[in-house]
Amino acid sequence: MKISIIKYIALLFVTVSMLSCANTKKDEQNSSEDVRPNIIFIFADDWGYGDLGVYGNNEVVTPNIDKMAAEGTRFTQFHVTSGVCSPSRSSVLTGHFPARNRVHGHFAGNEVNAKRNMPNYLNDSLAVYLPRTMQNAGYKTAHFGKWHLGGGGKPHGDPTAPEPKVYGYDETRVWNGNGPTWKGDKKWPTTRYMDNDTLWVQSSSRIVVDETINFIERNKGKQPMFINLWLKDPHTPLWPSEDQRKPFKGLSPSKETYYAVLKDADFHVGRLLNSLSEMGLDENTLVIFSSDNGPAGWGPSKEAGSTAGLRGRKVDILQGGVVVPFIVKWKNHVQANKVDSTSVLSTVDLLPTFASLAQTKLPKNYSIDGENIASILDNKSFERTKPLFWEWRFPKVQTDHWAKGAVRNGDFKLLFNEEINREELYNIAKDPFEKNNLAENNNQIVTEFKSLWNDWKKDLPK
């Protein structure tokens, strides 16, 4: 039976309408596609401000991170919140200065922690953590590499500390923490004490970058990703292989060892960056490279680790202990080959900034010590409105440091130790090397900064 012309026209109209609706839905789907960036935060361990070619070192070989800086923006006033590991890292996860969570030094054995008036691990009951914030915002989250916020196997970690997953990660594989790790360069299902594992020491940068690349390959295109990639290098122990040492034969034993480790880590960071490009992800992936504190003042780092002339080293709250490399790369977003020497930034700023990029808001009752610095990703200088604070409660080891507290506000930084009645004030904008003490002739600034310090201390747990 032939279809009448009227029925034919009606059928044609319905068909066209259905196709039109399908295309409209497809357009709506495309328009609502998640364009929030992937975020990879690379946090090295004891990597000094001067331990990169792009920060002025003429002996080290770091072509991949140097290239990252050439393709992005390098900052010269990025601060961590402590001169040692665990306090510095706690600020990344919490947006708090370490003392707010009683993380005064590195997490060690439980008896040592108790003597330092510290818990045995980072409080796992806070309302907000960086990974949990990103996870709740729809990001796939991972932490690969160093943890050091509790756990890691006896004698230096509490076996009952929560695994990193508890803080908001979908996947983890760590050292200095509980849960899945490595033995040598092979995956291991449970916690291990690892500092006597020579193969792992030599392979740590390779295996953690392998894990990161694998995670990205499995999850690309599904949802945005947030990854903390926390390297071991160049923290002791340093046992590079003979092949890793070869480019530096003829230098002193300390430089041969230290530079071999830096070069190996740089190579594997380069593999990650190349993989992002090959997967077509570099235009929607923000990559940041930084370090948890300055170079150590012992072992090979004592001679070879560099602060580029900044005063102090690891453990210090002087510039050389708390000012570290900070390189930001985001293709076609962040300006290439730029140096920002005016923005005063800190690890406490990362949580509010990444939350902003994830288009999520933090609870109004959650007190953040940092600020949203996302303007730097729009190639604008950031003008800080909140002061920065540092404290150090313990005797020094192998350094001449004396300061127990420090405050940075605007261009000035005050260091002091009330026990020995000593104060030093510096205009960091003009004197980043802390050479010209201005305290004697600037009593008003010293008094103002001491007042800021005392007000800050009032809110801290005892």
Wavefront OBJ file of the C-alpha trace (Angstrom):
o trace
v 0.000 0.000 0.000
v 1.424 3.333 -1.047
v 1.953 6.043 1.537
v -0.109 9.122 0.786
v 1.713 12.378 0.187
v 0.360 13.781 3.467
v 1.640 10.811 5.462
v 4.981 11.038 3.668
v 5.383 14.702 4.568
v 4.393 13.982 8.169
v 6.924 11.139 8.411
v 9.639 13.347 6.921
v 8.847 16.084 9.425
v 9.114 13.672 12.373
v 12.421 12.291 11.082
v 13.934 15.746 10.629
v 12.698 16.749 14.093
v 14.292 13.696 15.675
v 17.608 14.375 13.952
v 17.430 17.999 15.014
v 16.804 17.010 18.644
v 19.675 14.532 18.552
v 22.036 17.193 17.211
v 20.804 19.665 19.818
v 21.479 17.169 22.606
v 24.923 16.495 21.143
v 25.649 20.225 21.015
v 24.451 20.587 24.606
v 26.682 17.700 25.642
v 29.678 19.284 23.931
v 28.934 22.661 25.465
v 28.813 21.103 28.938
v 32.008 19.101 28.451
v 34.243 19.278 31.531
v 37.025 21.694 30.606
v 38.517 21.981 34.101
v 42.259 21.297 33.930
v 44.059 18.195 35.044
v 46.484 19.160 37.812
v 49.810 17.460 38.504
v 51.784 18.743 41.472
v 55.389 17.493 41.447
v 56.952 17.946 44.886
v 60.642 17.068 45.097
v 62.389 16.282 48.377
v 65.209 18.605 49.581
v 65.649 20.096 46.085
v 67.337 23.452 46.700
v 66.473 26.777 45.093
v 69.773 26.660 43.196
v 69.620 22.994 42.174
v 68.330 23.717 38.656
v 70.049 25.174 35.641
v 67.182 27.586 35.118
v 67.752 28.956 38.641
v 71.385 29.699 37.840
v 73.312 26.471 38.460
v 75.985 25.959 35.795
v 77.070 22.464 36.892
v 73.870 20.445 37.275
v 72.182 18.924 34.229
v 68.405 19.485 34.344
v 67.348 20.073 30.717
v 63.773 18.808 31.104
v 62.754 20.927 34.069
v 64.626 23.845 32.506
v 62.552 23.292 29.367
v 59.413 23.199 31.506
v 60.364 26.646 32.798
v 61.003 27.871 29.260
v 57.524 26.699 28.301
v 55.949 28.167 31.430
v 56.565 30.662 34.217
v 59.254 30.523 36.889
v 58.669 32.158 40.276
v 61.387 33.421 42.600
v 59.368 34.080 45.782
v 57.606 30.802 46.472
v 57.743 29.744 50.124
v 57.154 26.471 51.903
v 55.887 26.669 55.492
v 58.796 24.866 57.149
v 62.416 23.997 56.601
v 61.630 20.289 57.001
v 59.464 17.718 55.307
v 56.300 16.793 57.189
v 55.242 20.308 58.245
v 55.804 21.579 54.728
v 53.752 18.765 53.216
v 50.934 19.116 55.720
v 50.300 22.643 54.422
v 49.723 21.361 50.904
v 46.924 19.090 52.099
v 45.326 21.420 54.637
v 45.943 25.024 53.565
v 47.115 25.554 57.165
v 50.405 26.594 58.678
v 51.785 23.402 60.253
v 51.446 24.526 63.877
v 47.666 24.680 63.501
v 47.720 20.857 63.277
v 50.679 20.419 65.681
v 53.016 19.254 62.919
v 56.133 20.900 64.337
v 58.780 18.615 62.833
v 58.960 15.492 60.691
v 56.841 12.519 61.740
v 59.138 10.015 63.443
v 58.737 7.185 65.953
v 55.833 7.582 68.367
v 58.059 8.367 71.362
v 59.858 11.099 69.458
v 56.560 12.536 68.255
v 55.280 12.669 71.854
v 58.385 14.539 73.031
v 57.764 17.095 70.272
v 54.106 17.520 71.302
v 53.090 16.081 67.949
v 50.495 13.496 66.913
v 51.705 10.339 65.175
v 50.090 11.314 61.887
v 48.284 14.183 60.228
v 44.824 14.583 61.744
v 42.498 12.565 59.507
v 39.271 14.089 60.830
v 39.537 17.609 59.421
v 36.605 18.729 57.322
v 38.793 19.673 54.370
v 41.781 18.158 52.640
v 43.097 19.012 49.206
v 42.620 15.532 47.682
v 39.171 15.129 49.246
v 38.179 18.561 47.951
v 39.239 17.603 44.440
v 37.610 14.176 44.705
v 34.303 15.689 45.829
v 34.495 18.111 42.919
v 34.559 15.201 40.452
v 38.299 14.750 39.988
v 40.010 11.365 39.841
v 42.687 11.661 42.524
v 46.006 9.921 43.133
v 49.091 10.215 45.293
v 52.295 8.540 44.130
v 55.645 8.801 45.904
v 56.602 10.190 49.275
v 53.957 10.694 51.962
v 55.649 11.303 55.361
v 52.454 12.450 57.031
v 52.260 9.343 59.200
v 53.125 5.663 58.854
v 55.843 4.098 56.758
v 56.977 1.164 58.835
v 58.872 0.902 62.096
v 61.044 2.339 63.545
v 60.124 5.667 61.948
v 56.381 5.437 61.389
v 53.217 4.439 63.222
v 51.852 1.185 61.720
v 48.336 2.223 62.782
v 48.427 5.536 60.902
v 45.717 5.857 58.231
v 46.645 5.085 54.656
v 46.788 8.133 52.364
v 43.558 7.012 50.673
v 41.667 8.096 53.788
v 42.458 11.729 52.958
v 40.632 11.605 49.637
v 42.661 9.661 47.073
v 41.243 7.131 44.639
v 44.655 5.519 44.171
v 47.906 5.622 46.134
v 51.306 3.989 46.094
v 53.729 5.609 48.517
v 56.818 5.418 50.667
v 57.143 6.925 54.159
v 53.497 6.034 54.541
v 51.218 3.037 55.009
v 49.643 0.976 52.264
v 50.845 -0.222 48.844
v 54.470 0.605 48.021
v 57.452 -0.872 46.131
v 60.165 -3.425 46.854
v 63.110 -2.596 44.645
v 61.430 -1.501 41.438
v 58.482 -3.902 41.762
v 55.076 -3.157 43.242
v 54.541 -4.331 46.816
v 51.096 -4.652 48.429
v 51.848 -3.467 51.966
v 53.911 -1.026 54.041
v 57.700 -1.419 54.140
v 60.637 0.396 55.731
v 62.617 1.158 52.587
v 65.731 3.250 53.253
v 68.001 0.181 53.072
v 66.604 -0.884 49.676
v 69.362 0.048 47.215
v 67.437 -0.786 44.056
v 64.469 1.300 45.187
v 66.756 4.242 46.025
v 68.215 4.147 42.507
v 64.847 3.605 40.823
v 62.483 5.813 42.816
v 62.021 8.574 40.247
v 61.515 6.103 37.403
v 58.959 3.913 39.146
v 56.874 6.775 40.510
v 56.722 8.454 37.093
v 55.808 5.093 35.538
v 52.924 4.825 38.001
v 51.782 8.359 37.209
v 51.853 7.831 33.443
v 49.909 4.583 33.836
v 47.256 6.331 35.936
v 46.873 9.068 33.322
v 46.597 6.587 30.452
v 43.852 4.657 32.274
v 41.817 7.722 33.210
v 42.300 10.258 30.419
v 39.077 11.506 28.900
v 36.872 10.156 31.688
v 37.072 12.992 34.205
v 39.662 15.593 35.233
v 42.596 14.226 37.216
v 44.450 15.522 40.266
v 47.796 13.889 41.003
v 50.303 14.530 43.772
v 53.597 13.187 42.400
v 56.035 13.471 45.303
v 59.599 12.468 44.442
v 62.158 11.002 46.834
v 65.126 12.703 45.207
v 67.447 14.272 46.195
v 66.736 13.252 49.815
v 69.204 10.866 51.429
v 70.083 8.053 51.055
v 71.733 8.802 47.710
v 73.108 5.701 45.996
v 73.097 6.358 42.251
v 74.189 3.562 39.944
v 77.423 3.702 37.972
v 75.485 4.538 34.808
v 73.768 7.407 36.588
v 77.140 8.707 37.801
v 78.947 8.646 34.448
v 78.127 12.187 33.252
v 79.717 13.644 36.387
v 82.943 11.680 36.660
v 85.809 14.001 37.515
v 83.796 16.137 39.904
v 84.096 15.732 43.660
v 82.467 12.590 45.110
v 79.646 14.661 46.630
v 78.873 16.481 43.381
v 79.121 13.284 41.355
v 76.571 11.632 43.644
v 74.198 14.577 44.031
v 74.162 15.668 40.393
v 73.637 12.083 39.237
v 70.468 11.930 41.351
v 69.212 15.313 40.115
v 69.817 14.380 36.492
v 67.965 11.081 36.867
v 64.944 12.771 38.460
v 64.963 15.438 35.759
v 65.014 12.768 33.048
v 61.910 11.079 34.409
v 60.046 14.370 34.870
v 60.812 14.888 31.177
v 59.259 11.494 30.370
v 56.072 12.565 32.104
v 55.895 15.865 30.230
v 56.520 14.104 26.915
v 53.794 11.560 27.679
v 51.283 14.327 28.353
v 52.129 15.852 24.977
v 51.885 12.513 23.165
v 48.472 11.878 24.742
v 47.280 15.330 23.680
v 46.765 16.426 27.281
v 49.277 19.216 27.739
v 46.837 21.967 26.729
v 44.456 20.992 29.507
v 46.968 19.968 32.161
v 48.501 22.290 34.728
v 51.889 20.965 35.847
v 53.746 22.457 38.801
v 57.264 21.600 39.975
v 58.465 22.550 43.449
v 60.296 21.230 46.519
v 59.405 20.683 50.177
v 62.369 22.636 51.613
v 65.926 23.706 50.896
v 68.943 21.400 50.422
v 70.250 19.451 53.394
v 73.329 20.588 55.274
v 74.819 17.107 55.573
v 75.911 14.242 53.312
v 76.561 14.984 49.622
v 74.004 17.811 49.795
v 76.244 19.800 52.131
v 78.743 20.511 49.358
v 76.653 20.004 46.230
v 73.174 21.227 47.167
v 72.640 24.879 46.275
v 70.474 27.721 47.551
v 71.823 30.066 44.849
v 73.240 32.228 47.616
v 70.151 32.359 49.817
v 71.040 32.222 53.506
v 70.421 28.965 55.371
v 69.486 25.440 54.288
v 67.106 22.634 55.198
v 65.708 22.984 58.761
v 66.319 26.759 58.650
v 63.487 29.257 58.427
v 65.916 31.582 56.689
v 65.380 32.058 52.957
v 67.556 29.134 51.892
v 65.440 26.747 53.954
v 61.977 27.916 52.896
v 62.306 29.512 49.443
v 62.271 26.816 46.764
v 61.824 26.434 43.002
v 58.297 26.920 41.702
v 57.652 26.363 38.006
v 54.198 26.427 36.423
v 53.435 25.040 32.956
v 50.029 25.087 31.275
v 50.277 25.226 27.513
v 48.434 28.154 25.897
v 47.393 29.434 29.321
v 50.466 30.295 31.364
v 52.908 32.606 29.626
v 56.035 30.888 28.341
v 59.578 31.881 29.290
v 58.415 34.316 31.968
v 59.994 35.037 35.358
v 57.780 36.395 38.136
v 59.885 37.973 40.869
v 57.165 39.952 42.634
v 54.393 37.477 43.541
v 54.824 36.233 47.118
v 53.428 32.680 47.189
v 53.212 29.801 49.666
v 52.216 26.165 49.943
v 49.203 27.242 52.032
v 47.871 28.827 48.830
v 47.649 25.601 46.851
v 44.431 24.223 48.373
v 42.281 27.333 47.767
v 43.811 27.776 44.323
v 43.237 24.216 43.162
v 39.716 24.306 44.620
v 39.073 27.413 42.517
v 40.294 25.602 39.390
v 38.000 22.693 40.272
v 35.131 25.206 40.483
v 34.253 24.174 44.008
v 33.929 26.164 47.202
v 35.428 25.399 50.590
v 33.170 25.383 53.658
v 32.680 28.870 55.089
v 33.689 27.697 58.540
v 37.000 26.211 57.345
v 39.770 28.632 58.226
v 42.317 28.837 55.418
v 45.724 30.406 56.057
v 46.436 30.714 52.349
v 44.989 32.724 49.500
v 43.676 31.907 46.043
v 46.607 32.678 43.735
v 44.867 31.617 40.499
v 45.602 35.063 39.036
v 49.152 33.873 38.330
v 47.654 31.393 35.865
v 46.190 34.382 34.007
v 49.711 35.812 33.848
v 49.032 38.482 36.447
v 51.216 39.242 39.428
v 49.686 38.237 42.764
v 49.606 40.769 45.604
v 49.523 39.008 48.952
v 47.188 40.306 51.671
v 47.900 37.764 54.437
v 51.179 37.412 56.360
v 53.272 34.249 56.347
v 54.486 32.606 59.568
v 57.218 30.112 60.408
v 58.292 28.547 63.676
v 61.036 26.171 64.758
v 60.843 24.613 68.214
v 63.817 22.278 68.362
v 67.600 22.487 68.694
v 69.437 22.796 65.422
v 71.544 20.046 63.921
v 74.703 20.843 61.942
v 73.702 24.428 61.120
v 74.231 27.829 62.714
v 70.576 28.776 62.725
v 69.219 30.628 65.738
v 65.720 31.889 64.787
v 62.670 30.327 66.472
v 60.055 32.398 64.654
v 59.602 34.422 61.485
v 56.944 36.644 59.924
v 56.775 37.821 56.308
v 54.374 40.663 55.543
v 54.648 42.767 52.411
v 58.293 43.255 51.486
v 59.640 42.657 54.993
v 60.567 39.564 56.969
v 61.306 39.471 60.697
v 63.313 36.642 62.266
v 63.610 36.430 66.037
v 64.482 34.356 69.066
v 63.154 35.764 72.327
v 65.236 33.328 74.383
v 68.435 35.071 73.307
v 66.835 38.490 72.640
v 67.836 38.536 68.977
v 65.915 40.082 66.078
v 66.694 40.538 62.406
v 64.544 42.434 59.916
v 65.052 42.347 56.166
v 63.484 43.986 53.154
v 63.286 40.782 51.138
v 62.182 42.577 47.962
v 65.524 44.441 47.947
v 67.620 42.026 50.001
v 66.599 38.401 49.309
v 69.931 37.176 50.688
v 69.192 38.573 54.163
v 72.414 40.546 54.479
v 71.323 43.976 55.690
v 69.636 43.778 59.113
v 67.225 46.714 59.454
v 65.793 45.884 62.886
v 67.653 48.509 64.898
v 66.286 51.442 62.900
v 62.761 50.087 62.320
v 61.285 49.499 65.767
v 57.765 50.224 64.525
v 57.884 47.434 61.927
v 59.417 45.020 64.440
v 56.672 45.812 66.962
v 53.955 45.441 64.319
v 55.314 42.071 63.205
v 55.617 40.827 66.781
v 51.955 41.772 67.261
v 51.005 39.767 64.153
v 52.953 36.819 65.565
v 51.292 37.005 68.980
v 47.823 37.241 67.459
v 48.560 34.214 65.282
v 49.846 32.174 68.246
v 46.625 32.787 70.207
v 44.674 30.557 67.805
v 47.122 27.652 67.858
v 46.639 24.445 69.879
v 48.868 24.168 72.934
l 1 2 3 4 5 6 7 8 9 10 11 12 13 14 15 16 17 18 19 20 21 22 23 24 25 26 27 28 29 30 31 32 33 34 35 36 37 38 39 40 41 42 43 44 45 46 47 48 49 50 51 52 53 54 55 56 57 58 59 60 61 62 63 64 65 66 67 68 69 70 71 72 73 74 75 76 77 78 79 80 81 82 83 84 85 86 87 88 89 90 91 92 93 94 95 96 97 98 99 100 101 102 103 104 105 106 107 108 109 110 111 112 113 114 115 116 117 118 119 120 121 122 123 124 125 126 127 128 129 130 131 132 133 134 135 136 137 138 139 140 141 142 143 144 145 146 147 148 149 150 151 152 153 154 155 156 157 158 159 160 161 162 163 164 165 166 167 168 169 170 171 172 173 174 175 176 177 178 179 180 181 182 183 184 185 186 187 188 189 190 191 192 193 194 195 196 197 198 199 200 201 202 203 204 205 206 207 208 209 210 211 212 213 214 215 216 217 218 219 220 221 222 223 224 225 226 227 228 229 230 231 232 233 234 235 236 237 238 239 240 241 242 243 244 245 246 247 248 249 250 251 252 253 254 255 256 257 258 259 260 261 262 263 264 265 266 267 268 269 270 271 272 273 274 275 276 277 278 279 280 281 282 283 284 285 286 287 288 289 290 291 292 293 294 295 296 297 298 299 300 301 302 303 304 305 306 307 308 309 310 311 312 313 314 315 316 317 318 319 320 321 322 323 324 325 326 327 328 329 330 331 332 333 334 335 336 337 338 339 340 341 342 343 344 345 346 347 348 349 350 351 352 353 354 355 356 357 358 359 360 361 362 363 364 365 366 367 368 369 370 371 372 373 374 375 376 377 378 379 380 381 382 383 384 385 386 387 388 389 390 391 392 393 394 395 396 397 398 399 400 401 402 403 404 405 406 407 408 409 410 411 412 413 414 415 416 417 418 419 420 421 422 423 424 425 426 427 428 429 430 431 432 433 434 435 436 437 438 439 440 441 442 443 444 445 446 447 448 449 450 451 452 453 454 455 456 457 458 459 460 461 462
